[in-house]
Amino acid sequence: MDKNHEIYVDLKRKPKEMKKTALIALLFLFFFLVSVNLYSEKTIELNLKKVLEIGKGDLIFSSITSVYEDRGNNFFVLDQKACKVYKFSPEGKLLLSFGEKGRGPGNFESPHDLFVSDTGEIVVSEERSYVSFFDKDGEFLKRLVLNRGLALTYLSEDLYYAWIWEPVQRKQILIDSNSDIVDSFFTVSKDSHSISLPDETGRMVMFNYSAEEYTPFLLFSRYKNRSAIGVGNIYEISILDEKGAVVSKIKRNIKPQKLNSKEKEYLRKKIGEMRNWPDWVLKKIEKRIPKVKSYFDKIVVAEKYVFVFRTKNDVTDEQSLIPVDIFTMDGKFLGTSKISIKPILISDKFFYFSEIDPDDDLILTKYRYHSTEFK
């Protein structure tokens, strides 16, 4: 092209028309750039290196419900079925174990979460009612009875997370040591995971069902003095301090993925395998499956970052990797990585997983993690 013709302007076009055309072009460019910014994925490389696995030989886990790491990098494991707490050195040496099933002081009925304070005090929260406190040697100190909510989780001496049933929904709440509600957050409609149908006699029966791919679960995660609270079908997560105040929010303006017919059929069969229900009930449930997937089904708060585990692109592919969005604690989106399974705990240096090994043993694995995006 001749240099004199590198820029072509129609001199016959009226100035007003030229301004209008230029304005439309600028607006198109603006909206294009905005849409690219909102919906494009930024990939982040997450490097994991296995450093430890526990659960063979003399020590066998029945379940691994909660893991926590103290200031000295010792880590604690809660076995819910065995009603027992284990303490390990950073290298995996068993240092301490305590607890058994029962209702007496120091015993557990249904423990689901543990926390270790900066002073070494060990706190074990049960699914309902009880929160037990132990010293650094596992000696029982006291038990608090909280008569409100399920999935009790310790935040601080006078603040606990739970969720409650209301007539048509579940609700996330924070309660104090007197069981009084001090704040509430997200809700999930009863219709999203249950359906009432008449049986052969005409009596109404409640069928409860759920699938992580589309059921909007109430989600909560806590590490040290920060917590994250959210619900899977809304990409908005609140970060709380130890007093329960919202200090930042995590948001992504992305569209939810659609559930195709193949995925819906897969999920219907999955429910059928878990529940021995008649086919006509499963067909009714299939009609209740929404058109879109949940954004995510797990949040994990770490030392400086928040990891949001999203629904797979193809839910029928059980071997495919799980997308995980990574944010700073103040809500800055760093990028999306992929991982094979979801961790139980992420500390400042390590991922902890509950895995089934080739011999069908339940083991705890520990991986050191790193990314160039992390400072």
PARO-15969 format. One record per residue (C-alpha): residue number from 1; x, y, z. Coordinates in pm, 1 decimal. Last residue first. Layout:
<NUM <X Y Z>>
...
//
This chain:
<375 <431.7 -1353.1 4683.5>>
<374 <198.0 -1593.2 4508.6>>
<373 <145.8 -1548.4 4133.4>>
<372 <458.9 -1755.4 4062.6>>
<371 <273.8 -2044.6 4221.4>>
<370 <361.6 -2284.5 4501.2>>
<369 <219.7 -2576.3 4693.4>>
<368 <366.3 -2832.4 4934.9>>
<367 <148.0 -3140.7 4942.8>>
<366 <17.5 -3342.5 5238.8>>
<365 <-177.1 -3665.7 5199.9>>
<364 <-416.2 -3818.3 5453.0>>
<363 <-500.6 -4178.8 5376.5>>
<362 <-811.7 -4394.6 5351.4>>
<361 <-704.2 -4741.3 5241.5>>
<360 <-848.9 -4904.2 4929.8>>
<359 <-513.5 -5063.5 4836.7>>
<358 <-479.7 -4824.0 4539.3>>
<357 <-508.2 -4524.1 4779.0>>
<356 <-830.4 -4348.7 4882.6>>
<355 <-764.1 -3981.2 4949.5>>
<354 <-825.7 -3710.1 5211.7>>
<353 <-617.7 -3410.4 5106.2>>
<352 <-404.2 -3148.7 5284.2>>
<351 <-252.5 -2863.1 5080.0>>
<350 <54.6 -2695.6 5228.3>>
<349 <248.4 -2370.6 5254.9>>
<348 <27.5 -2101.3 5414.8>>
<347 <-238.2 -2357.7 5504.6>>
<346 <-490.6 -2519.6 5272.1>>
<345 <-726.0 -2770.0 5436.2>>
<344 <-968.4 -3041.2 5324.3>>
<343 <-846.3 -3035.6 4965.7>>
<342 <-1064.3 -3085.6 4656.9>>
<341 <-953.3 -3341.6 4400.6>>
<340 <-779.8 -3338.0 4057.6>>
<339 <-676.3 -2971.4 4041.0>>
<338 <-706.0 -2691.8 3788.5>>
<337 <-600.1 -2324.7 3807.4>>
<336 <-793.9 -2003.3 3754.9>>
<335 <-652.4 -1654.7 3801.9>>
<334 <-541.6 -1390.0 4049.5>>
<333 <-880.1 -1229.2 4126.6>>
<332 <-840.8 -951.9 4385.8>>
<331 <-1092.3 -990.6 4669.2>>
<330 <-908.2 -846.7 4972.0>>
<329 <-796.4 -1193.6 5082.9>>
<328 <-628.9 -1252.8 4747.4>>
<327 <-822.6 -1466.3 4504.6>>
<326 <-782.6 -1805.7 4335.5>>
<325 <-1046.4 -1965.8 4112.9>>
<324 <-1032.8 -2347.2 4105.1>>
<323 <-1134.5 -2553.2 3802.4>>
<322 <-1169.4 -2926.5 3881.9>>
<321 <-985.0 -3169.5 3655.6>>
<320 <-1154.6 -3433.7 3442.2>>
<319 <-1167.2 -3795.9 3558.2>>
<318 <-1537.8 -3799.6 3646.0>>
<317 <-1637.1 -3677.5 3300.1>>
<316 <-2017.1 -3654.3 3324.3>>
<315 <-1995.8 -3314.1 3495.6>>
<314 <-1843.8 -3154.3 3186.5>>
<313 <-1721.2 -2799.0 3255.3>>
<312 <-1664.1 -2896.1 3616.0>>
<311 <-1829.2 -2695.8 3895.9>>
<310 <-1598.2 -2448.3 4066.3>>
<309 <-1367.6 -2476.1 4364.0>>
<308 <-1305.4 -2129.3 4511.9>>
<307 <-965.6 -2086.1 4678.9>>
<306 <-914.9 -1781.9 4903.5>>
<305 <-564.6 -1652.4 4965.5>>
<304 <-339.2 -1515.7 5239.1>>
<303 <-331.5 -1786.8 5506.1>>
<302 <-586.1 -2015.1 5341.4>>
<301 <-965.9 -2001.2 5310.4>>
<300 <-1124.4 -2292.7 5123.7>>
<299 <-1456.3 -2258.3 4941.6>>
<298 <-1646.2 -2556.7 4800.7>>
<297 <-1943.6 -2616.6 4570.4>>
<296 <-1895.4 -2359.3 4293.4>>
<295 <-2082.6 -2172.4 4020.9>>
<294 <-2392.0 -2392.2 4046.4>>
<293 <-2499.7 -2540.8 3717.4>>
<292 <-2768.6 -2403.3 3487.3>>
<291 <-3102.1 -2525.3 3356.2>>
<290 <-3225.1 -2629.5 3699.9>>
<289 <-3303.9 -2991.5 3799.0>>
<288 <-3670.0 -2996.1 3899.0>>
<287 <-3773.1 -3194.7 3591.2>>
<286 <-3520.1 -3459.6 3689.4>>
<285 <-3689.9 -3487.4 4029.1>>
<284 <-4021.5 -3578.2 3868.0>>
<283 <-3843.3 -3836.7 3651.5>>
<282 <-3671.8 -3979.1 3959.7>>
<281 <-4009.4 -4016.3 4133.3>>
<280 <-4153.6 -4200.2 3831.1>>
<279 <-3851.6 -4429.8 3830.9>>
<278 <-3926.8 -4551.0 4181.5>>
<277 <-3672.0 -4461.0 4453.5>>
<276 <-3383.6 -4668.0 4585.9>>
<275 <-3164.0 -4364.0 4641.2>>
<274 <-2791.0 -4330.0 4576.2>>
<273 <-2793.1 -4504.9 4239.7>>
<272 <-3107.6 -4316.7 4132.1>>
<271 <-2947.6 -3982.4 4224.9>>
<270 <-2651.8 -4063.5 3998.4>>
<269 <-2888.5 -4177.0 3724.7>>
<268 <-3064.2 -3838.5 3737.1>>
<267 <-2724.2 -3663.9 3735.8>>
<266 <-2613.9 -3846.4 3420.1>>
<265 <-2945.8 -3771.3 3249.8>>
<264 <-2905.4 -3402.8 3333.1>>
<263 <-2547.3 -3404.6 3202.9>>
<262 <-2651.2 -3553.8 2869.1>>
<261 <-2938.3 -3304.6 2839.6>>
<260 <-2705.1 -3005.4 2882.5>>
<259 <-2662.0 -2812.4 3205.5>>
<258 <-2573.0 -2451.5 3125.3>>
<257 <-2270.1 -2285.9 3283.1>>
<256 <-2328.5 -1980.9 3502.3>>
<255 <-2231.5 -1645.3 3347.3>>
<254 <-1933.9 -1456.4 3486.7>>
<253 <-1915.1 -1135.5 3688.2>>
<252 <-1681.3 -1264.5 3956.9>>
<251 <-1707.8 -1147.9 4316.7>>
<250 <-1510.9 -1175.4 4639.9>>
<249 <-1603.8 -940.2 4921.4>>
<248 <-1403.2 -771.7 5196.7>>
<247 <-1397.8 -701.9 5572.7>>
<246 <-1744.0 -834.0 5663.4>>
<245 <-1761.1 -829.9 6044.3>>
<244 <-1795.1 -1163.3 6224.2>>
<243 <-1570.6 -1070.7 6518.5>>
<242 <-1294.4 -1306.1 6399.1>>
<241 <-1289.9 -1127.8 6060.7>>
<240 <-1528.4 -1211.6 5777.9>>
<239 <-1479.5 -1249.1 5402.5>>
<238 <-1808.6 -1247.4 5209.8>>
<237 <-1839.2 -1449.6 4889.0>>
<236 <-2039.3 -1342.9 4582.8>>
<235 <-2072.6 -1571.1 4284.6>>
<234 <-2429.2 -1675.3 4361.8>>
<233 <-2532.9 -2036.3 4293.1>>
<232 <-2289.4 -2193.6 4539.7>>
<231 <-2380.0 -2002.9 4856.0>>
<230 <-2131.2 -1794.7 5054.6>>
<229 <-1923.5 -1744.6 5368.8>>
<228 <-1549.0 -1706.2 5403.9>>
<227 <-1367.6 -1685.3 5737.3>>
<226 <-1053.0 -1510.9 5861.0>>
<225 <-879.6 -1516.7 6200.4>>
<224 <-703.0 -1854.8 6170.4>>
<223 <-861.9 -2047.0 5882.2>>
<222 <-1236.9 -2070.3 5831.1>>
<221 <-1460.3 -2200.0 5552.5>>
<220 <-1836.4 -2184.5 5495.0>>
<219 <-2072.6 -2290.7 5219.6>>
<218 <-2452.6 -2314.2 5197.3>>
<217 <-2514.2 -2551.1 4907.5>>
<216 <-2684.0 -2433.2 4588.4>>
<215 <-2772.2 -2772.3 4434.1>>
<214 <-2650.8 -2783.9 4073.4>>
<213 <-2323.9 -2977.5 4045.1>>
<212 <-2305.6 -3066.2 4413.9>>
<211 <-2606.6 -3290.8 4372.8>>
<210 <-2901.3 -3298.3 4608.3>>
<209 <-3204.6 -3504.0 4701.2>>
<208 <-3470.8 -3504.9 4971.5>>
<207 <-3798.9 -3676.6 4892.4>>
<206 <-4081.7 -3568.2 5125.4>>
<205 <-4387.4 -3795.6 5123.0>>
<204 <-4749.3 -3685.2 5091.9>>
<203 <-4997.6 -3966.5 5166.3>>
<202 <-5200.9 -4069.3 4862.1>>
<201 <-5185.1 -4437.2 4953.0>>
<200 <-4941.6 -4525.9 4673.6>>
<199 <-4716.4 -4229.0 4767.6>>
<198 <-4797.8 -3862.3 4710.1>>
<197 <-4508.3 -3629.5 4622.2>>
<196 <-4320.1 -3355.5 4809.9>>
<195 <-3989.1 -3242.5 4656.3>>
<194 <-3653.4 -3156.1 4810.9>>
<193 <-3320.4 -2994.9 4723.0>>
<192 <-3388.6 -2660.4 4553.8>>
<191 <-3745.9 -2645.5 4682.6>>
<190 <-3621.3 -2593.4 5040.9>>
<189 <-3476.1 -2260.1 4928.9>>
<188 <-3118.5 -2181.7 5024.3>>
<187 <-3032.6 -1876.2 5235.8>>
<186 <-2727.6 -1650.0 5263.0>>
<185 <-2627.3 -1438.8 5562.5>>
<184 <-2743.2 -1394.7 5920.8>>
<183 <-2602.9 -1205.1 6219.3>>
<182 <-2599.5 -1203.7 6601.4>>
<181 <-2828.4 -1501.7 6662.5>>
<180 <-2838.1 -1588.6 7033.1>>
<179 <-2703.7 -1930.0 7136.0>>
<178 <-2564.5 -1784.6 7463.1>>
<177 <-2207.2 -1837.0 7337.7>>
<176 <-2282.3 -1613.3 7037.8>>
<175 <-2443.5 -1711.0 6710.6>>
<174 <-2360.1 -1647.3 6345.7>>
<173 <-2617.5 -1758.3 6091.2>>
<172 <-2654.5 -1925.5 5753.7>>
<171 <-3015.2 -1995.0 5652.0>>
<170 <-3201.0 -2299.2 5521.7>>
<169 <-3539.1 -2247.1 5358.2>>
<168 <-3916.6 -2289.2 5352.2>>
<167 <-4014.6 -2321.8 5719.9>>
<166 <-3671.5 -2216.9 5857.4>>
<165 <-3395.1 -2465.5 5921.2>>
<164 <-3074.3 -2331.9 6072.1>>
<163 <-2709.3 -2295.8 5977.1>>
<162 <-2413.7 -2255.6 6207.7>>
<161 <-2108.6 -2032.9 6265.6>>
<160 <-1984.4 -1951.2 6614.0>>
<159 <-1882.5 -1638.8 6806.0>>
<158 <-1797.5 -1583.3 7173.5>>
<157 <-1456.6 -1746.6 7211.4>>
<156 <-1378.0 -1701.1 6841.7>>
<155 <-1476.5 -1850.0 6506.3>>
<154 <-1577.9 -2203.3 6612.0>>
<153 <-1795.9 -2404.2 6374.7>>
<152 <-2135.2 -2562.0 6447.6>>
<151 <-2268.1 -2765.3 6155.6>>
<150 <-2629.9 -2729.8 6275.4>>
<149 <-2815.9 -2447.5 6449.4>>
<148 <-2932.6 -2342.2 6793.9>>
<147 <-2895.0 -2496.1 7136.3>>
<146 <-2528.3 -2425.8 7198.9>>
<145 <-2378.6 -2624.9 7487.4>>
<144 <-2017.3 -2536.9 7569.5>>
<143 <-1781.4 -2801.4 7702.2>>
<142 <-1481.4 -2741.9 7926.0>>
<141 <-1112.0 -2815.2 7980.5>>
<140 <-1043.6 -3172.1 7864.2>>
<139 <-676.1 -3267.0 7847.2>>
<138 <-546.8 -3303.5 7491.8>>
<137 <-191.5 -3191.7 7571.7>>
<136 <-239.2 -2845.0 7418.0>>
<135 <-546.0 -2789.7 7637.2>>
<134 <-892.0 -2907.3 7534.5>>
<133 <-1221.4 -2728.9 7458.9>>
<132 <-1546.6 -2895.9 7354.0>>
<131 <-1828.0 -2740.4 7145.4>>
<130 <-2159.6 -2923.5 7171.1>>
<129 <-2513.9 -2861.4 7045.7>>
<128 <-2509.2 -2988.1 6686.8>>
<127 <-2271.3 -3114.1 6422.2>>
<126 <-1993.1 -3107.9 6680.7>>
<125 <-1716.9 -2852.1 6729.3>>
<124 <-1373.4 -2950.5 6861.5>>
<123 <-1151.8 -2670.7 6997.9>>
<122 <-783.5 -2731.0 7077.4>>
<121 <-598.0 -2468.6 7283.6>>
<120 <-245.4 -2419.1 7149.6>>
<119 <-205.5 -2053.6 7251.0>>
<118 <-253.2 -1936.5 6891.4>>
<117 <-580.0 -2129.8 6884.5>>
<116 <-631.1 -2471.6 6725.6>>
<115 <-960.0 -2546.7 6546.9>>
<114 <-1153.1 -2865.0 6483.0>>
<113 <-1465.2 -2946.3 6285.9>>
<112 <-1716.2 -3233.8 6244.4>>
<111 <-1762.5 -3409.5 6576.5>>
<110 <-2073.1 -3631.3 6599.9>>
<109 <-2111.4 -3783.9 6947.0>>
<108 <-1787.2 -3680.9 7115.1>>
<107 <-1612.9 -3752.2 7445.0>>
<106 <-1407.4 -3508.5 7655.2>>
<105 <-1674.0 -3481.9 7925.9>>
<104 <-1926.7 -3766.2 7884.8>>
<103 <-2162.7 -3814.4 7595.1>>
<102 <-1981.4 -4093.1 7414.7>>
<101 <-1757.7 -4188.1 7124.3>>
<100 <-1387.3 -4152.1 7193.5>>
<99 <-1132.2 -3874.3 7226.5>>
<98 <-754.6 -3833.0 7232.6>>
<97 <-442.5 -3868.5 7022.8>>
<96 <-97.1 -3714.8 7056.8>>
<95 <243.7 -3682.6 6894.6>>
<94 <212.1 -3905.4 6586.4>>
<93 <511.3 -3832.6 6362.5>>
<92 <408.7 -3683.5 6025.3>>
<91 <710.7 -3463.3 5945.7>>
<90 <529.6 -3144.1 6054.7>>
<89 <455.0 -3324.6 6385.4>>
<88 <117.9 -3496.2 6415.6>>
<87 <-184.0 -3451.5 6646.2>>
<86 <-478.2 -3691.5 6624.0>>
<85 <-836.9 -3627.6 6735.3>>
<84 <-1086.7 -3913.2 6779.7>>
<83 <-1458.4 -3970.4 6740.8>>
<82 <-1381.1 -4288.3 6538.2>>
<81 <-1643.3 -4196.3 6278.3>>
<80 <-1547.7 -3826.8 6283.7>>
<79 <-1171.1 -3869.0 6255.6>>
<78 <-1033.0 -3519.7 6321.4>>
<77 <-673.5 -3459.9 6210.8>>
<76 <-431.7 -3210.9 6368.0>>
<75 <-118.7 -3063.5 6211.0>>
<74 <208.2 -2942.0 6358.3>>
<73 <325.2 -2643.9 6154.8>>
<72 <446.5 -2464.2 6471.4>>
<71 <165.7 -2206.6 6449.3>>
<70 <-97.2 -2481.3 6432.8>>
<69 <-236.5 -2666.4 6129.6>>
<68 <-594.1 -2793.7 6106.8>>
<67 <-762.9 -3090.6 5942.8>>
<66 <-1133.8 -3179.2 5946.6>>
<65 <-1354.7 -3471.7 5846.7>>
<64 <-1111.2 -3755.2 5784.5>>
<63 <-1288.4 -4089.1 5818.4>>
<62 <-1213.8 -4436.9 5954.3>>
<61 <-840.4 -4361.6 5962.5>>
<60 <-586.5 -4639.9 6016.1>>
<59 <-267.8 -4594.2 6217.0>>
<58 <-76.8 -4917.7 6278.4>>
<57 <12.2 -4974.3 5914.4>>
<56 <-103.7 -4707.9 5672.8>>
<55 <-292.8 -4382.0 5714.5>>
<54 <-42.0 -4101.1 5663.2>>
<53 <106.5 -3948.4 5346.2>>
<52 <380.0 -3686.5 5322.7>>
<51 <571.0 -3446.9 5097.9>>
<50 <369.6 -3452.7 4775.0>>
<49 <461.4 -3163.8 4543.9>>
<48 <194.4 -2929.3 4405.3>>
<47 <252.6 -2651.3 4150.7>>
<46 <-37.6 -2418.3 4069.8>>
<45 <-14.6 -2247.5 3732.1>>
<44 <-260.3 -1960.6 3689.0>>
<43 <-483.2 -1923.2 3386.8>>
<42 <-677.3 -1601.1 3334.7>>
<41 <-1022.6 -1676.5 3204.5>>
<40 <-1214.4 -1434.5 2982.7>>
<39 <-1569.0 -1339.7 3081.2>>
<38 <-1550.8 -999.9 3241.6>>
<37 <-1240.3 -853.9 3075.7>>
<36 <-1340.4 -973.3 2729.9>>
<35 <-1689.0 -832.2 2780.8>>
<34 <-1547.3 -494.2 2886.2>>
<33 <-1311.7 -481.7 2587.3>>
<32 <-1596.1 -557.3 2346.6>>
<31 <-1822.3 -303.0 2516.5>>
<30 <-1560.0 -30.6 2473.1>>
<29 <-1475.9 -124.0 2112.6>>
<28 <-1843.2 -114.3 2014.5>>
<27 <-1883.7 223.6 2184.9>>
<26 <-1578.9 359.4 2002.9>>
<25 <-1709.1 236.3 1667.3>>
<24 <-2053.5 384.4 1731.7>>
<23 <-1892.7 719.3 1822.6>>
<22 <-1675.1 716.7 1509.1>>
<21 <-1978.9 648.9 1288.2>>
<20 <-2174.6 931.6 1451.9>>
<19 <-1881.2 1173.6 1419.0>>
<18 <-1840.4 1085.7 1049.9>>
<17 <-2213.7 1131.5 991.4>>
<16 <-2198.4 1478.4 1148.3>>
<15 <-1887.8 1569.8 941.0>>
<14 <-2064.6 1475.5 613.1>>
<13 <-1911.1 1200.4 407.3>>
<12 <-1754.2 1321.2 78.6>>
<11 <-1405.4 1326.0 232.1>>
<10 <-1420.9 948.3 280.7>>
<9 <-1104.2 894.3 479.3>>
<8 <-839.1 632.7 402.7>>
<7 <-523.5 609.5 606.3>>
<6 <-234.0 415.5 451.1>>
<5 <-306.1 580.2 116.0>>
<4 <-20.8 830.6 93.1>>
<3 <217.8 560.8 213.4>>
<2 <123.4 349.7 -90.1>>
<1 <0.0 0.0 0.0>>
//
